[in-house]
Each structure stands twice: as C-alpha cells, then as structure tokens.
Amino acid sequence: MAKVRKAVIPAAGLGTRFLPATKSIPKEMLPVVDKPSIQYVVEEAVAAGLTDVLIVSGRSKRAVEDHFDRNFELEHYLEAQGRTEILKSVQSSSDLADIHYVRQRDPLGLGHAVSVAREHVGNEPFVVLLADDIMVDGAQLLRSMIATYEERDRTVLALLEVPHESIGSYGCVAPGPGGDGDLVRVAGIVEKPAPEDAPSDLAVFGRYVLSPKIFDALDRITPGRGGELQLTDAIALLLAEEEVFGRTFTEGRHDIGQKIGFLRANIELALARPDLEDDMRALLAEITGTYGIEPRR
C-alpha cells in the first residue's frame, strides 16, 4: 500500500466573510490567539507525520509565504534582546515542514484548487486540509484517516454529524452497510442538499485523504453552481468505481470560516492556555457581568 506523505492546503480564497480586514490581510493569516490560523493547520499535518506541504495560494497571499520563511532581522533583534522564548516560537514556523507553493490563478472552486496540486502530488495519495477549519485534537482524527487509507488503499473523508437544518451548507454522504464503529462505508455523496433531500446528517468536513485517482475524476466533472468545480462531484465519480470510506468524529473542530466560530476559537483556545486562562476567565466574567449576560444552559 502507498504511504501517505504529502498534504495540500487550499488557501486562495478571498475571505469575503471577514471584509474589510481581508482586503489587505489573507484570511489564513488572521490570528487565533497569537498564531495565524493556517499555522494550526500546518502543525496538524506535521503532527500526523506529513512534512511535505503544498499551499495552494492566490493573489495577495504573499504574507502566508513570508510567515513560513525566515525573518533574520527580527530573529537577530529578539536574540540581542535575550527574548529566547519568543525567538523559538518565531523560528518554529519556518522549521515546521518542507513547504511549497502553487498559484490557483482562477477562483474556480475547491475541486479546481485540488487539481492544481497534481504536478506536485504525482501518483501518490495525499491529504487535503481546508484552512477554514482547525482541529485541536493532537491530529488524532487525521492520523486515523491516514491509517485507514494505508490499510485499505481507498479515499477517506472526515464526517461530522450536524443539525439537520444545517446540512445544506455542506457536502453530505449517504452511509452504506458494513460500517464499523466510527468507520463508515460511503454509499453516496451530494453537495449542499436541501435538508428534505439530504440522505443523512453526516457532513463532509474539511479533511480528506485522497487517492491520486481523484485527479482523473476532476478532469471529468463539469462546473456546478457559480461555475465552480466541486471536489464532492469528483468524489462521487470515484465512488462509482471503488469504495470510499468516512471517519466520524465529534470533538476538536473549530469552524473559523464563520465570524462567531472564529471568535469562539479564540476564546476557547485562550482558556486552554495556562498563561492566559486565569486572565481570560476574569475578563469573561467582567464582560458578562457588565452586560448582564446569563450563561447559556
């Protein structure tokens, strides 16, 4: 069975939900506590054993490349000031992995973003991680997905059960017979169905371990809504030819592609930090007391 070695992170989106901030700052560089959101995604890939990372970027994304590069002037300044801890954190981002970049010149959807990784990936399985979602689980989900691929030589999707009324915002799978615990055999997949038409409440979440056969499937699909090439449509073609599996999970995900999810991620990850927890709890108590906000039951 082929070893999974490479990760692809699509990062060419315009970030319109976070305008006007993303007019000049890539959305992937918006900080969650004190790290750009994309760094959490790269760290997850590395924690799962993937050290070859391709970032699919677009115009105005130079800040992403600069972040993962060395900044000798800043490092020299921090070293001269004796600020060794912050120096280590600055250097760590440039030492995480072997990071490559390719441009997605046209905003033609996730399927197109994955297709431009073809030359770099070659005839190997690979992981796709969407930067709008960060996982705080020690890469447990991703490692289990990679292990499943390497055992079965089949594409594996991450699946999350969502409220029925929300399923129309996601790709959705129909589970088939023969599953085992959190391992699901995928019988069908559809992009953003109306809730009344959805085959289940299992949403495809932004982690995929894909067979290189996905590139041929991407060549065969046609543009859908908005003229975009949907990765879901290519997976549906792949599913007609071979098995596809899903790994369900329940914890660790932060949807930072939405404003409220982004704010929640900042609060929860700050509360998880020993150096910030006490001050953060005091701050939240002060804010809720000032506005008379009762805790949600």
N, C-alpha and C positions, 0 to 999 in steps of 0.2 A: 504494500500500500504506500502511496506517496505521502511524504512528510509535509505538513503544513508549515511553511516558513515565512510567508510574506503577508503583510497587511496593507490594505488600501483604505485611505480615509478621504472621502469626498469632502472638499472644503471650498467649493467655488460659488456657493450661494450668495445672494445679495443681502441677506439678513434684513429683509424689509420689516419684519415684526419689531425690530429694535431701532428703527429710524427715529430720530435723526442721528443717534450715536454711531450707527453703522455706515453713515455717509462717508466717514473717513477712517473708521476702525473696523477691521474684519470682525464679524460676529464671533469667530472662533477665538479671537483674542480678548473678548470680554472676560474680566476676571471672575472666577468663583473663589471667593475669599481672597487669596493672593496668588493664584496661578491662572493663566489663561485656560479657558475651558478645553481647548484642544490638547493641552498638555496632559490632562487627566486621561484622555482617550489614548494618546501615545503610551502613557505609563501602563494602562491596562493591557495594551498589545504586548509590551515588553514583559509584563508580569506573567503573561500567558506563554512566553517563550518565543515571541516573534520579534526579531531585531532588524528585519528588513521592512521598512515602512515607506510607502508611496503616498504622498499627499497630492490629491488632485485639486489644483488651485485655479484661480481665475485672476482677472484684473483687480488691482488694488489689494492684493493679498501679500505684498512683499513683507509686511510686518510678521506674518507667520514664518516665513523663511528666516528673517532676522532673529526671531526668538529662539530658533533651534540652532543658530550659528553662534560662534564665539564672539564676545564683545571684550576685546583685550583692554581697551581704555577703561571700561567700567571695572573689569576684574583687577586691573592694576591699582585703581583707586581704592577699591574695597580691601585689597591686600595691604596697601600702605596704611590704611586706617585701622588695620587689625580686626576687621569685621569678618572673621573666618566663617561663621555660620551662614551668614547671608551670601558670602562668596561661594560656599559649597552649593547652595540652592541655585545660584545663578549658573554655575558651571554644570550642574546636573542636567539642565535642559538640553545642553549641547552634546552631552555624552550618553543620552538615553539609548539611541539606536542609530542605525545607518539609514538616514532619511533622504529620500529622493522626492523630486517634484516634477509634475507634468501639468500643462495647462489644459483646461477644458475651455476651448475658445467660444463655444456657443452654449447658452444655458438651456440645454435640451433634455433635462431631467436626470434622475438617478441612474437609469439604465445607460444613458449616454456617458455619464461620468465614470461608471464602471468600465465601459467599453474602451475608454482612452487609456486604461491601465493595461491593455492587452500586451503591448510590446514588453513592458517591464515584467509582467507576471509570467508570460510564456505559457508553457504547457504544464503548469503546476496548480494545485489547489491553493486558495488564498482566502483570507478573511477580509470582509468589508465591515468597517465600523463607522457609523454615522455620528458626526460630531455634535448633533443636536441632543444626543443622549449621553450622559456619563453614568458609568456603573461604579458603585462603591461596594465591591464585594470581593476584593482581592483577586479579581479576574477568575473567580470560581466558575461563573457561567461560561465564559469564553473557553476556559480550559476544558470544560466538559463537552462543549460543542466540537472542539478540535479533536478530542479523544474519540468522539463518536464518528467523525469523518474518517479518521485514520483507521478505525476499526472496520467501518462499513464501506468506505470509498464512495460516499454519497453526500450530496449537498445537505447542510443542516441549517435550519433557521431558528432564531430565538423567538419564543412565543410568550405573550403575556395576556392573561385574561383581563379584559377591560369591561366597564359597564356597557350594557347592550346599546344604550343610546349613543355611545361614543365610537362604536365600531366603524362608522362611516368615515372616520378620519384616518383609517389605517388600511394596510393590506390585511386580508382575513383568510384564514385557512379552514378547510373542512377536514377534521380529523378522520382518519380511516381506522379500520380494525387492526389489531395486532400491536398496539402500543404497550409500553412497559414503564409504569411509574411516570416520571417526567419526560420520557421519550415518546414522541407522538409520530405516527406514520401519517404523512400528509396525503390526503386523497384529492384535494383541490385547493386552489388559491385564487382570490379575486381582489382587485384593487378598489378600496374605498366603497364597499357596497352600502346601499341604503339599509338601515337596521332591519327592516322587514324582509330583506332579501339575503341577509348575511347567513352563511352556513354555520356559524358558531360565533362565540365572543372571543375567540383566540386571535389576537392581533399580532402581526409580524413586527417585531421590534428591531431597532437598528443594529443588529449584529447578525452576520451571515458568514458561514463557511461554505465557499462555493467551489464546485468543480470547474476546471478550465473549459468544460463543455458549455458553460454559460455564455462564452463569447460567441460561439456559433449561434446559440439561441438569440442573443442580442442582435445578430445580423439579420435575423428572420422576422423580428417584430416590426410593427408599424407604429407611428406616433399615435398617442391617445389624447386625452384631454389636455388642452393647452399646447398641443404639438410636441409633447414630451414623450420620450421613450421610457417606459416603466420597467423597472427591474422585475416587478411582480409578473408582468406578461412573459418575460423571458423564462422565469422560473416555472410558469405554467406550461410552457413548451417543453422544458426539461422534464417536468413531471409526467408528461405524456410518453416519455421514452425510458424513464428509470425512476426508482424510488427517491423520494425526498423525505427527510426527517425534520422534526422540530424538537427543541428542548424548551420545556416550560420553566418559568421561574416566577417568583413572587416578590422578591426584595432586591434592593440595591440600586434601582434605576432612578435617575433624576432627569426629567424632561426639561432641558434648559433652552429648548427652541420656543417655549412659551414664556411670557413675562412672569407669570405667577410661579411657574416651575423654576425659573432662573432665580427668583427671589427666595423661594423655599430652599433651593440647593445651597445658596449662600448661608442661610440661617442654620440649616441642619449640619452642614459641614463645619461651620464655625463652632457650633455646640459640641461637635465631636473632637475639637482640638483642645488639648489640656491647657494650652497657653491662652485660649480665648473663651473657654466655656463659662467661667465664673462671670466675667465681664459681660458676656453675651446674655446670660440669664438675667443679670441685673438690668441690662438695657431693655430686654423684652418686658420685664416686669414694670419698668418705668413707663414704657410706651403704652402697654395695655392699661395700666392704671390711669395714665393721663387721659386716655380716650374712653375709659370705662368699658373696655372690651372684655367680655366674658370668654374664658376658654371654650373652644368648641367641644361639645360632648360627642 
